[in-house]
């Protein structure tokens, strides 16, 4: 088990791997009924390569190591 701050977005796989690309996919789009949002999000996830989530989880280990090496001062820019 590795110690880390309670709020550390650099180490949360959803913050660095999932949401930035999802945000780019939705940028500039407008949705009227909720069904349009649901359809757009479903489309996004269906188009992801099969190994997308595995790669994101694997990258967490690299980020943790970097954070530890820099004594918690690591942030992704």
mmCIF file as gemmi writes it, N, C-alpha and C atoms, coordinates in Angstrom:
data_model
loop_
_atom_site.group_PDB
_atom_site.id
_atom_site.type_symbol
_atom_site.label_atom_id
_atom_site.label_alt_id
_atom_site.label_comp_id
_atom_site.label_asym_id
_atom_site.label_entity_id
_atom_site.label_seq_id
_atom_site.pdbx_PDB_ins_code
_atom_site.Cartn_x
_atom_site.Cartn_y
_atom_site.Cartn_z
_atom_site.occupancy
_atom_site.B_iso_or_equiv
_atom_site.pdbx_formal_charge
_atom_site.auth_seq_id
_atom_site.auth_asym_id
_atom_site.pdbx_PDB_model_num
ATOM 1 N N . UNK Axp A 1 ? 0.846 -1.17 0 1 0 ? 1 A 1
ATOM 2 C CA . UNK Axp A 1 ? 0 0 0 1 0 ? 1 A 1
ATOM 3 C C . UNK Axp A 1 ? 0.893 1.235 0 1 0 ? 1 A 1
ATOM 4 N N . UNK Axp A 2 ? 0.533 2.203 -0.82 1 0 ? 2 A 1
ATOM 5 C CA . UNK Axp A 2 ? 1.301 3.431 -0.916 1 0 ? 2 A 1
ATOM 6 C C . UNK Axp A 2 ? 0.517 4.575 -0.286 1 0 ? 2 A 1
ATOM 7 N N . UNK Axp A 3 ? 1.205 5.384 0.498 1 0 ? 3 A 1
ATOM 8 C CA . UNK Axp A 3 ? 0.566 6.553 1.083 1 0 ? 3 A 1
ATOM 9 C C . UNK Axp A 3 ? 0.487 7.651 0.03 1 0 ? 3 A 1
ATOM 10 N N . UNK Axp A 4 ? -0.619 8.352 0.015 1 0 ? 4 A 1
ATOM 11 C CA . UNK Axp A 4 ? -0.766 9.487 -0.884 1 0 ? 4 A 1
ATOM 12 C C . UNK Axp A 4 ? -1.814 10.419 -0.306 1 0 ? 4 A 1
ATOM 13 N N . UNK Axp A 5 ? -1.805 11.667 -0.722 1 0 ? 5 A 1
ATOM 14 C CA . UNK Axp A 5 ? -2.779 12.625 -0.197 1 0 ? 5 A 1
ATOM 15 C C . UNK Axp A 5 ? -4.206 12.171 -0.502 1 0 ? 5 A 1
ATOM 16 N N . UNK Axp A 6 ? -5.172 12.55 0.341 1 0 ? 6 A 1
ATOM 17 C CA . UNK Axp A 6 ? -6.557 12.138 0.102 1 0 ? 6 A 1
ATOM 18 C C . UNK Axp A 6 ? -7.113 12.654 -1.215 1 0 ? 6 A 1
ATOM 19 N N . UNK Axp A 7 ? -6.653 13.827 -1.663 1 0 ? 7 A 1
ATOM 20 C CA . UNK Axp A 7 ? -7.082 14.342 -2.96 1 0 ? 7 A 1
ATOM 21 C C . UNK Axp A 7 ? -5.845 14.472 -3.83 1 0 ? 7 A 1
ATOM 22 N N . UNK Axp A 8 ? -5.705 13.579 -4.752 1 0 ? 8 A 1
ATOM 23 C CA . UNK Axp A 8 ? -4.524 13.579 -5.605 1 0 ? 8 A 1
ATOM 24 C C . UNK Axp A 8 ? -4.942 13.234 -7.03 1 0 ? 8 A 1
ATOM 25 N N . UNK Axp A 9 ? -5.422 14.213 -7.808 1 0 ? 9 A 1
ATOM 26 C CA . UNK Axp A 9 ? -5.922 13.914 -9.145 1 0 ? 9 A 1
ATOM 27 C C . UNK Axp A 9 ? -4.876 13.325 -10.076 1 0 ? 9 A 1
ATOM 28 N N . UNK Axp A 10 ? -3.614 13.568 -9.816 1 0 ? 10 A 1
ATOM 29 C CA . UNK Axp A 10 ? -2.584 12.989 -10.663 1 0 ? 10 A 1
ATOM 30 C C . UNK Axp A 10 ? -2.531 11.476 -10.525 1 0 ? 10 A 1
ATOM 31 N N . UNK Axp A 11 ? -3.071 10.968 -9.425 1 0 ? 11 A 1
ATOM 32 C CA . UNK Axp A 11 ? -3.025 9.53 -9.191 1 0 ? 11 A 1
ATOM 33 C C . UNK Axp A 11 ? -4.379 8.869 -9.392 1 0 ? 11 A 1
ATOM 34 N N . UNK Axp A 12 ? -5.381 9.613 -9.721 1 0 ? 12 A 1
ATOM 35 C CA . UNK Axp A 12 ? -6.709 9.053 -9.972 1 0 ? 12 A 1
ATOM 36 C C . UNK Axp A 12 ? -6.829 8.757 -11.462 1 0 ? 12 A 1
ATOM 37 N N . UNK Axp A 13 ? -6.955 7.481 -11.797 1 0 ? 13 A 1
ATOM 38 C CA . UNK Axp A 13 ? -6.961 7.106 -13.216 1 0 ? 13 A 1
ATOM 39 C C . UNK Axp A 13 ? -8.084 7.782 -13.993 1 0 ? 13 A 1
ATOM 40 N N . UNK Axp A 14 ? -9.21 8.024 -13.356 1 0 ? 14 A 1
ATOM 41 C CA . UNK Axp A 14 ? -10.313 8.672 -14.074 1 0 ? 14 A 1
ATOM 42 C C . UNK Axp A 14 ? -9.964 10.11 -14.436 1 0 ? 14 A 1
ATOM 43 N N . UNK Axp A 15 ? -9.218 10.798 -13.575 1 0 ? 15 A 1
ATOM 44 C CA . UNK Axp A 15 ? -8.889 12.193 -13.835 1 0 ? 15 A 1
ATOM 45 C C . UNK Axp A 15 ? -7.852 12.362 -14.938 1 0 ? 15 A 1
ATOM 46 N N . UNK Axp A 16 ? -6.899 11.463 -15.035 1 0 ? 16 A 1
ATOM 47 C CA . UNK Axp A 16 ? -5.857 11.677 -16.033 1 0 ? 16 A 1
ATOM 48 C C . UNK Axp A 16 ? -6.052 10.845 -17.294 1 0 ? 16 A 1
ATOM 49 N N . UNK Axp A 17 ? -6.866 9.813 -17.241 1 0 ? 17 A 1
ATOM 50 C CA . UNK Axp A 17 ? -6.973 8.941 -18.405 1 0 ? 17 A 1
ATOM 51 C C . UNK Axp A 17 ? -8.354 9.003 -19.06 1 0 ? 17 A 1
ATOM 52 N N . UNK Axp A 18 ? -9.395 9.08 -18.285 1 0 ? 18 A 1
ATOM 53 C CA . UNK Axp A 18 ? -10.736 9.006 -18.846 1 0 ? 18 A 1
ATOM 54 C C . UNK Axp A 18 ? -11.329 10.374 -19.155 1 0 ? 18 A 1
ATOM 55 N N . UNK Axp A 19 ? -11.355 11.256 -18.181 1 0 ? 19 A 1
ATOM 56 C CA . UNK Axp A 19 ? -12.087 12.51 -18.35 1 0 ? 19 A 1
ATOM 57 C C . UNK Axp A 19 ? -11.489 13.483 -19.354 1 0 ? 19 A 1
ATOM 58 N N . UNK Axp A 20 ? -10.18 13.664 -19.446 1 0 ? 20 A 1
ATOM 59 C CA . UNK Axp A 20 ? -9.673 14.632 -20.432 1 0 ? 20 A 1
ATOM 60 C C . UNK Axp A 20 ? -10.102 14.305 -21.865 1 0 ? 20 A 1
ATOM 61 N N . UNK Axp A 21 ? -9.997 13.054 -22.27 1 0 ? 21 A 1
ATOM 62 C CA . UNK Axp A 21 ? -10.391 12.682 -23.633 1 0 ? 21 A 1
ATOM 63 C C . UNK Axp A 21 ? -11.906 12.734 -23.803 1 0 ? 21 A 1
ATOM 64 N N . UNK Axp A 22 ? -12.616 12.359 -22.775 1 0 ? 22 A 1
ATOM 65 C CA . UNK Axp A 22 ? -14.081 12.403 -22.827 1 0 ? 22 A 1
ATOM 66 C C . UNK Axp A 22 ? -14.537 13.853 -22.961 1 0 ? 22 A 1
ATOM 67 N N . UNK Axp A 23 ? -13.9 14.742 -22.247 1 0 ? 23 A 1
ATOM 68 C CA . UNK Axp A 23 ? -14.226 16.168 -22.313 1 0 ? 23 A 1
ATOM 69 C C . UNK Axp A 23 ? -13.973 16.706 -23.723 1 0 ? 23 A 1
ATOM 70 N N . UNK Axp A 24 ? -12.852 16.311 -24.317 1 0 ? 24 A 1
ATOM 71 C CA . UNK Axp A 24 ? -12.548 16.751 -25.687 1 0 ? 24 A 1
ATOM 72 C C . UNK Axp A 24 ? -13.603 16.246 -26.664 1 0 ? 24 A 1
ATOM 73 N N . UNK Axp A 25 ? -14.045 15.003 -26.472 1 0 ? 25 A 1
ATOM 74 C CA . UNK Axp A 25 ? -15.056 14.415 -27.352 1 0 ? 25 A 1
ATOM 75 C C . UNK Axp A 25 ? -16.363 15.205 -27.285 1 0 ? 25 A 1
ATOM 76 N N . UNK Axp A 26 ? -16.738 15.666 -26.096 1 0 ? 26 A 1
ATOM 77 C CA . UNK Axp A 26 ? -18.005 16.372 -25.914 1 0 ? 26 A 1
ATOM 78 C C . UNK Axp A 26 ? -17.907 17.875 -26.149 1 0 ? 26 A 1
ATOM 79 N N . UNK Axp A 27 ? -16.692 18.408 -26.227 1 0 ? 27 A 1
ATOM 80 C CA . UNK Axp A 27 ? -16.497 19.85 -26.365 1 0 ? 27 A 1
ATOM 81 C C . UNK Axp A 27 ? -17.237 20.412 -27.577 1 0 ? 27 A 1
ATOM 82 N N . UNK Axp A 28 ? -17.958 21.49 -27.342 1 0 ? 28 A 1
ATOM 83 C CA . UNK Axp A 28 ? -18.641 22.194 -28.409 1 0 ? 28 A 1
ATOM 84 C C . UNK Axp A 28 ? -19.971 21.587 -28.833 1 0 ? 28 A 1
ATOM 85 N N . UNK Axp A 29 ? -20.329 20.449 -28.261 1 0 ? 29 A 1
ATOM 86 C CA . UNK Axp A 29 ? -21.599 19.816 -28.624 1 0 ? 29 A 1
ATOM 87 C C . UNK Axp A 29 ? -22.698 20.303 -27.686 1 0 ? 29 A 1
ATOM 88 N N . UNK Axp A 30 ? -23.892 20.37 -28.2 1 0 ? 30 A 1
ATOM 89 C CA . UNK Axp A 30 ? -25.064 20.773 -27.407 1 0 ? 30 A 1
ATOM 90 C C . UNK Axp A 30 ? -26.078 19.648 -27.459 1 0 ? 30 A 1
ATOM 91 N N . UNK Axp A 31 ? -26.701 19.419 -26.311 1 0 ? 31 A 1
ATOM 92 C CA . UNK Axp A 31 ? -27.675 18.345 -26.2 1 0 ? 31 A 1
ATOM 93 C C . UNK Axp A 31 ? -28.976 18.915 -25.672 1 0 ? 31 A 1
ATOM 94 N N . UNK Axp A 32 ? -30.066 18.44 -26.228 1 0 ? 32 A 1
ATOM 95 C CA . UNK Axp A 32 ? -31.366 18.922 -25.789 1 0 ? 32 A 1
ATOM 96 C C . UNK Axp A 32 ? -31.969 17.936 -24.782 1 0 ? 32 A 1
ATOM 97 N N . UNK Axp A 33 ? -32.486 16.825 -25.221 1 0 ? 33 A 1
ATOM 98 C CA . UNK Axp A 33 ? -32.995 15.877 -24.224 1 0 ? 33 A 1
ATOM 99 C C . UNK Axp A 33 ? -31.858 15.027 -23.653 1 0 ? 33 A 1
ATOM 100 N N . UNK Axp A 34 ? -32.095 14.452 -22.494 1 0 ? 34 A 1
ATOM 101 C CA . UNK Axp A 34 ? -31.097 13.597 -21.852 1 0 ? 34 A 1
ATOM 102 C C . UNK Axp A 34 ? -30.682 12.431 -22.741 1 0 ? 34 A 1
ATOM 103 N N . UNK Axp A 35 ? -31.589 11.968 -23.573 1 0 ? 35 A 1
ATOM 104 C CA . UNK Axp A 35 ? -31.286 10.828 -24.436 1 0 ? 35 A 1
ATOM 105 C C . UNK Axp A 35 ? -30.127 11.139 -25.389 1 0 ? 35 A 1
ATOM 106 N N . UNK Axp A 36 ? -30.004 12.383 -25.812 1 0 ? 36 A 1
ATOM 107 C CA . UNK Axp A 36 ? -28.888 12.769 -26.693 1 0 ? 36 A 1
ATOM 108 C C . UNK Axp A 36 ? -27.553 12.675 -25.951 1 0 ? 36 A 1
ATOM 109 N N . UNK Axp A 37 ? -27.541 13.085 -24.705 1 0 ? 37 A 1
ATOM 110 C CA . UNK Axp A 37 ? -26.314 12.988 -23.896 1 0 ? 37 A 1
ATOM 111 C C . UNK Axp A 37 ? -25.952 11.522 -23.699 1 0 ? 37 A 1
ATOM 112 N N . UNK Axp A 38 ? -26.926 10.729 -23.345 1 0 ? 38 A 1
ATOM 113 C CA . UNK Axp A 38 ? -26.692 9.299 -23.125 1 0 ? 38 A 1
ATOM 114 C C . UNK Axp A 38 ? -26.158 8.652 -24.399 1 0 ? 38 A 1
ATOM 115 N N . UNK Axp A 39 ? -26.731 8.98 -25.533 1 0 ? 39 A 1
ATOM 116 C CA . UNK Axp A 39 ? -26.279 8.419 -26.808 1 0 ? 39 A 1
ATOM 117 C C . UNK Axp A 39 ? -24.846 8.849 -27.123 1 0 ? 39 A 1
ATOM 118 N N . UNK Axp A 40 ? -24.51 10.104 -26.876 1 0 ? 40 A 1
ATOM 119 C CA . UNK Axp A 40 ? -23.154 10.606 -27.16 1 0 ? 40 A 1
ATOM 120 C C . UNK Axp A 40 ? -22.122 9.93 -26.266 1 0 ? 40 A 1
ATOM 121 N N . UNK Axp A 41 ? -22.439 9.783 -24.994 1 0 ? 41 A 1
ATOM 122 C CA . UNK Axp A 41 ? -21.502 9.133 -24.064 1 0 ? 41 A 1
ATOM 123 C C . UNK Axp A 41 ? -21.347 7.657 -24.439 1 0 ? 41 A 1
ATOM 124 N N . UNK Axp A 42 ? -22.436 7.004 -24.776 1 0 ? 42 A 1
ATOM 125 C CA . UNK Axp A 42 ? -22.371 5.601 -25.2 1 0 ? 42 A 1
ATOM 126 C C . UNK Axp A 42 ? -21.51 5.459 -26.445 1 0 ? 42 A 1
ATOM 127 N N . UNK Axp A 43 ? -21.678 6.364 -27.391 1 0 ? 43 A 1
ATOM 128 C CA . UNK Axp A 43 ? -20.873 6.347 -28.622 1 0 ? 43 A 1
ATOM 129 C C . UNK Axp A 43 ? -19.394 6.478 -28.287 1 0 ? 43 A 1
ATOM 130 N N . UNK Axp A 44 ? -19.072 7.402 -27.387 1 0 ? 44 A 1
ATOM 131 C CA . UNK Axp A 44 ? -17.676 7.609 -26.993 1 0 ? 44 A 1
ATOM 132 C C . UNK Axp A 44 ? -17.064 6.314 -26.46 1 0 ? 44 A 1
ATOM 133 N N . UNK Axp A 45 ? -17.757 5.68 -25.522 1 0 ? 45 A 1
ATOM 134 C CA . UNK Axp A 45 ? -17.212 4.465 -24.908 1 0 ? 45 A 1
ATOM 135 C C . UNK Axp A 45 ? -17.151 3.3 -25.892 1 0 ? 45 A 1
ATOM 136 N N . UNK Axp A 46 ? -18.107 3.197 -26.796 1 0 ? 46 A 1
ATOM 137 C CA . UNK Axp A 46 ? -18.109 2.121 -27.786 1 0 ? 46 A 1
ATOM 138 C C . UNK Axp A 46 ? -16.943 2.252 -28.765 1 0 ? 46 A 1
ATOM 139 N N . UNK Axp A 47 ? -16.5 3.483 -29.02 1 0 ? 47 A 1
ATOM 140 C CA . UNK Axp A 47 ? -15.417 3.704 -29.98 1 0 ? 47 A 1
ATOM 141 C C . UNK Axp A 47 ? -14.02 3.557 -29.379 1 0 ? 47 A 1
ATOM 142 N N . UNK Axp A 48 ? -13.929 3.432 -28.063 1 0 ? 48 A 1
ATOM 143 C CA . UNK Axp A 48 ? -12.617 3.278 -27.432 1 0 ? 48 A 1
ATOM 144 C C . UNK Axp A 48 ? -12.013 1.928 -27.806 1 0 ? 48 A 1
ATOM 145 N N . UNK Axp A 49 ? -10.696 1.874 -27.997 1 0 ? 49 A 1
ATOM 146 C CA . UNK Axp A 49 ? -10.065 0.585 -28.27 1 0 ? 49 A 1
ATOM 147 C C . UNK Axp A 49 ? -10.222 -0.351 -27.071 1 0 ? 49 A 1
ATOM 148 N N . UNK Axp A 50 ? -10.178 -1.62 -27.34 1 0 ? 50 A 1
ATOM 149 C CA . UNK Axp A 50 ? -10.404 -2.622 -26.294 1 0 ? 50 A 1
ATOM 150 C C . UNK Axp A 50 ? -9.43 -2.489 -25.129 1 0 ? 50 A 1
ATOM 151 N N . UNK Axp A 51 ? -8.207 -2.068 -25.388 1 0 ? 51 A 1
ATOM 152 C CA . UNK Axp A 51 ? -7.192 -1.996 -24.335 1 0 ? 51 A 1
ATOM 153 C C . UNK Axp A 51 ? -7.134 -0.625 -23.638 1 0 ? 51 A 1
ATOM 154 N N . UNK Axp A 52 ? -8.06 0.264 -23.931 1 0 ? 52 A 1
ATOM 155 C CA . UNK Axp A 52 ? -8.03 1.628 -23.392 1 0 ? 52 A 1
ATOM 156 C C . UNK Axp A 52 ? -7.949 1.65 -21.863 1 0 ? 52 A 1
ATOM 157 N N . UNK Axp A 53 ? -8.798 0.917 -21.198 1 0 ? 53 A 1
ATOM 158 C CA . UNK Axp A 53 ? -8.833 0.961 -19.734 1 0 ? 53 A 1
ATOM 159 C C . UNK Axp A 53 ? -7.644 0.239 -19.116 1 0 ? 53 A 1
ATOM 160 N N . UNK Axp A 54 ? -7.2 -0.831 -19.747 1 0 ? 54 A 1
ATOM 161 C CA . UNK Axp A 54 ? -6.019 -1.553 -19.255 1 0 ? 54 A 1
ATOM 162 C C . UNK Axp A 54 ? -4.802 -0.634 -19.281 1 0 ? 54 A 1
ATOM 163 N N . UNK Axp A 55 ? -4.638 0.116 -20.359 1 0 ? 55 A 1
ATOM 164 C CA . UNK Axp A 55 ? -3.506 1.045 -20.461 1 0 ? 55 A 1
ATOM 165 C C . UNK Axp A 55 ? -3.589 2.124 -19.388 1 0 ? 55 A 1
ATOM 166 N N . UNK Axp A 56 ? -4.782 2.62 -19.128 1 0 ? 56 A 1
ATOM 167 C CA . UNK Axp A 56 ? -4.953 3.639 -18.098 1 0 ? 56 A 1
ATOM 168 C C . UNK Axp A 56 ? -4.582 3.132 -16.72 1 0 ? 56 A 1
ATOM 169 N N . UNK Axp A 57 ? -5.015 1.918 -16.394 1 0 ? 57 A 1
ATOM 170 C CA . UNK Axp A 57 ? -4.687 1.329 -15.093 1 0 ? 57 A 1
ATOM 171 C C . UNK Axp A 57 ? -3.189 1.085 -14.994 1 0 ? 57 A 1
ATOM 172 N N . UNK Axp A 58 ? -2.572 0.605 -16.07 1 0 ? 58 A 1
ATOM 173 C CA . UNK Axp A 58 ? -1.125 0.381 -16.055 1 0 ? 58 A 1
ATOM 174 C C . UNK Axp A 58 ? -0.364 1.687 -15.843 1 0 ? 58 A 1
ATOM 175 N N . UNK Axp A 59 ? -0.866 2.771 -16.376 1 0 ? 59 A 1
ATOM 176 C CA . UNK Axp A 59 ? -0.192 4.063 -16.25 1 0 ? 59 A 1
ATOM 177 C C . UNK Axp A 59 ? -0.237 4.59 -14.817 1 0 ? 59 A 1
ATOM 178 N N . UNK Axp A 60 ? -1.22 4.159 -14.028 1 0 ? 60 A 1
ATOM 179 C CA . UNK Axp A 60 ? -1.304 4.601 -12.63 1 0 ? 60 A 1
ATOM 180 C C . UNK Axp A 60 ? -0.016 4.238 -11.891 1 0 ? 60 A 1
ATOM 181 N N . UNK Axp A 61 ? 0.499 3.041 -12.124 1 0 ? 61 A 1
ATOM 182 C CA . UNK Axp A 61 ? 1.74 2.621 -11.463 1 0 ? 61 A 1
ATOM 183 C C . UNK Axp A 61 ? 2.904 3.536 -11.797 1 0 ? 61 A 1
ATOM 184 N N . UNK Axp A 62 ? 3.017 3.934 -13.051 1 0 ? 62 A 1
ATOM 185 C CA . UNK Axp A 62 ? 4.086 4.851 -13.451 1 0 ? 62 A 1
ATOM 186 C C . UNK Axp A 62 ? 3.939 6.204 -12.759 1 0 ? 62 A 1
ATOM 187 N N . UNK Axp A 63 ? 2.719 6.686 -12.663 1 0 ? 63 A 1
ATOM 188 C CA . UNK Axp A 63 ? 2.478 7.978 -12.009 1 0 ? 63 A 1
ATOM 189 C C . UNK Axp A 63 ? 2.782 7.889 -10.517 1 0 ? 63 A 1
ATOM 190 N N . UNK Axp A 64 ? 2.408 6.789 -9.882 1 0 ? 64 A 1
ATOM 191 C CA . UNK Axp A 64 ? 2.707 6.621 -8.459 1 0 ? 64 A 1
ATOM 192 C C . UNK Axp A 64 ? 4.213 6.642 -8.224 1 0 ? 64 A 1
ATOM 193 N N . UNK Axp A 65 ? 4.949 5.892 -9.064 1 0 ? 65 A 1
ATOM 194 C CA . UNK Axp A 65 ? 6.409 5.861 -8.902 1 0 ? 65 A 1
ATOM 195 C C . UNK Axp A 65 ? 7.005 7.256 -9.054 1 0 ? 65 A 1
ATOM 196 N N . UNK Axp A 66 ? 6.539 7.989 -10.055 1 0 ? 66 A 1
ATOM 197 C CA . UNK Axp A 66 ? 7.047 9.337 -10.287 1 0 ? 66 A 1
ATOM 198 C C . UNK Axp A 66 ? 6.732 10.239 -9.098 1 0 ? 66 A 1
ATOM 199 N N . UNK Axp A 67 ? 5.538 10.13 -8.57 1 0 ? 67 A 1
ATOM 200 C CA . UNK Axp A 67 ? 5.128 10.929 -7.415 1 0 ? 67 A 1
ATOM 201 C C . UNK Axp A 67 ? 6 10.607 -6.201 1 0 ? 67 A 1
ATOM 202 N N . UNK Axp A 68 ? 6.287 9.334 -5.99 1 0 ? 68 A 1
ATOM 203 C CA . UNK Axp A 68 ? 7.12 8.921 -4.852 1 0 ? 68 A 1
ATOM 204 C C . UNK Axp A 68 ? 8.542 9.423 -5.029 1 0 ? 68 A 1
ATOM 205 N N . UNK Axp A 69 ? 9.093 9.287 -6.24 1 0 ? 69 A 1
ATOM 206 C CA . UNK Axp A 69 ? 10.458 9.755 -6.507 1 0 ? 69 A 1
ATOM 207 C C . UNK Axp A 69 ? 10.596 11.247 -6.231 1 0 ? 69 A 1
ATOM 208 N N . UNK Axp A 70 ? 9.545 12.017 -6.522 1 0 ? 70 A 1
ATOM 209 C CA . UNK Axp A 70 ? 9.58 13.466 -6.331 1 0 ? 70 A 1
ATOM 210 C C . UNK Axp A 70 ? 8.974 13.895 -4.991 1 0 ? 70 A 1
ATOM 211 N N . UNK Axp A 71 ? 8.797 12.904 -4.093 1 0 ? 71 A 1
ATOM 212 C CA . UNK Axp A 71 ? 8.284 13.142 -2.737 1 0 ? 71 A 1
ATOM 213 C C . UNK Axp A 71 ? 6.963 13.9 -2.738 1 0 ? 71 A 1
ATOM 214 N N . UNK Axp A 72 ? 6.071 13.477 -3.628 1 0 ? 72 A 1
ATOM 215 C CA . UNK Axp A 72 ? 4.728 14.038 -3.665 1 0 ? 72 A 1
ATOM 216 C C . UNK Axp A 72 ? 4.576 15.318 -4.445 1 0 ? 72 A 1
ATOM 217 N N . UNK Axp A 73 ? 5.641 15.806 -5.039 1 0 ? 73 A 1
ATOM 218 C CA . UNK Axp A 73 ? 5.58 17.081 -5.759 1 0 ? 73 A 1
ATOM 219 C C . UNK Axp A 73 ? 5.178 16.901 -7.223 1 0 ? 73 A 1
ATOM 220 N N . UNK Axp A 74 ? 4.909 15.699 -7.651 1 0 ? 74 A 1
ATOM 221 C CA . UNK Axp A 74 ? 4.612 15.433 -9.056 1 0 ? 74 A 1
ATOM 222 C C . UNK Axp A 74 ? 3.187 15.889 -9.418 1 0 ? 74 A 1
ATOM 223 N N . UNK Axp A 75 ? 3.097 16.635 -10.513 1 0 ? 75 A 1
ATOM 224 C CA . UNK Axp A 75 ? 1.804 16.932 -11.104 1 0 ? 75 A 1
ATOM 225 C C . UNK Axp A 75 ? 1.959 16.835 -12.609 1 0 ? 75 A 1
ATOM 226 N N . UNK Axp A 76 ? 0.953 16.329 -13.253 1 0 ? 76 A 1
ATOM 227 C CA . UNK Axp A 76 ? 0.967 16.201 -14.713 1 0 ? 76 A 1
ATOM 228 C C . UNK Axp A 76 ? 0.539 17.526 -15.306 1 0 ? 76 A 1
ATOM 229 N N . UNK Axp A 77 ? 1.248 18.015 -16.289 1 0 ? 77 A 1
ATOM 230 C CA . UNK Axp A 77 ? 0.892 19.275 -16.931 1 0 ? 77 A 1
ATOM 231 C C . UNK Axp A 77 ? 0.415 19.041 -18.322 1 0 ? 77 A 1
